[in-house]
């Protein structure tokens, strides 16, 4: 019985998706790809993904794991489903340290990511813009110094609009909308 439990646990671990901090190119595409929506649902649909891009402490120098993650991001950004989109690379920090320092650090980190994507990985620079949010948009506001707050957010800037088919028919199945059909 113990062997069955161990085998089941091992299979569940092996079958589970990669750590949320390390999405593959397809997961990134699903998070950023243009979508269609029903206008009656209102709101402004936003396509974005938080990536745990690691930097050396207190600097904008990318770590080896960060370069690997950004390589997957570049693969996604060059995919045909995202080829017509523009993206904001928004740097975020935690709330440790002075606010002005965190703001400048987040700006430097965002510019570093944009430069690496464009210069080293072949993403067109004209499709990318860098911004620093500092500590103003904490992911975990109840734990302001949490490492979860130190991240780079990739935001698809291309407006999401209802498709012509949705405008004509006025209705579409929810699954079709989610799948971009």
N, C-alpha and C positions, 0 to 999 in steps of 0.2 A: 504494500500500500504506500509506503514511504517513497519507493522508487517511482511509482506512478505520479505522486504529488511533485516530486523533483523534476520528472520529465515534463509534466504539464507546465510547471513554472518556467523551465528552460525554453519550452516552445513558445510560451507567451512573451517572454523577453525577446527571443529571436524574431518573433513576428511583429513586435511593437515598432512603431515608426521611430525614426531618428530623433534625437533630442531636439526639442522645439527650438533651441538656440542655433541649431545647425540644419536648416532646411536645405533640401536639394533643389536643383534648378526648377523641377516641375512644381514643387510646393511654392516656390517664389512666383512662378508664372501664375498659378492659381490665385495667389493673393493680389497680384497686380494687374491681371488681364482685364481688358475692358469688359464691362457687363452691360446688359440691358435691364430695364426695370419698368414697372408700370407707373406712370405718372401719378395715378391716384394714391400711391403709397406715400408720396411726398418725401421731404427730406432731401439732403444732398448725398448721394452715394459716394463713398470714398474708398479708393483702392490703395492700401498701404500694407507694409510689413515692417515689423521691428526686427532688426538683426543685432545680435550681440557681437559687434565688431570690437575686438580687443585691441587696446593700445598699450604701449608701455606706460607705466604709472606717471601721471602728470604730464604726459607728452602727447603729441599727435603722430608718433611713430607706430606703424602697424606691426602687430606680432605675426608670427608665422601662421597661426590659426586664422587670423583676420584675413591674410592674403588668400588663404584657401577658401574661406567663406565668400570673399569678394569675387573669386574666380567663378564660383557657382552663380553668384548674382549676375556677373557679366554674361554668362551663358544664357541666363534667363532674359536679360535685357536685349540680347541680340536675337532672340527667338522671334519668328515671324508674327506671333500673337501680340508681341509688345513693340515691334519695330516702329510703329507709327506714334508711339507715346513718348512724352517728355516726363522727366522725373525730378523731384526735389529730394536731395540727400540732406536730411535734417539731423544734426548732431545734438545729442542730449547728454547731460551730466547728472550726477547726484547733487545733493545740496551741501556736501561737505566742502569746506573752503569758502572763499569770498565769492559773492554773486558775480562781480565784474570779472574775476578770474575764470569762473566757470563758463561765463558767456563767451569769452575769448577762446577758451579751450575747445568748447563745442564748435565754434566757427572754424578753428584750425583743423579739427578732426574731420568735419564735413568736407572741407576743401581737400584734405589729404585723400579721402575716399574718392572724391570726384576725380582728382588727378590720377590716382592709381587706376581707376576704371578706364579713364580715357587714354592715358599714356602707356600703361602696361598691359591692358586687357582689350583694347580696341573698341570700346564703346564710344560713339560719337560724342564729343564734348558738348556740342550744341543741344543734345538731348538731356543734359544734366545741369542742375543748378544746386548750389550749396547754401545751406543756412544753418545757423547755430541757434538752438533754443535754450542753451544753458540749463538752468534748473527750473525753468518756468513751466514745463510740461512733464512732471514726474509720472512715470508709469506706476509707481508704488508710492503715492503721496503719504500714506500712513507710516512709511519707513523711508524717509527722505534720503538717507545715506546708503540705501540698498544698491547692490550692484545691478539690479534689474533696471534702475534708472539710467545707468550708463549704457547708452545704446545709440545706434544709427537707425533712423527711420527712413524708409524709401517710400515715397508717395507718388502715385501716378497722377500727374497734373492734367492729363487729357480729360476734358469734360465727358461725363457719362450722360448719354441722351437716350431717350426711347427710340427704338428702331422704327422704320417706316411701317413694318408689319404690325407692330404694336399700336402705332397711331391709327392704322386703318381698322384693325379688328377690335381694338380696345381691350382685348383679353388675351392672356397667354398663360399657359400652365407654369406654376412656380418652378418646377424642375427645369423647364426649357429656359427660363430666365436665368437660373443659376448656372446653367451649362452654356450660356451665351448663344442660344439658338434663336 
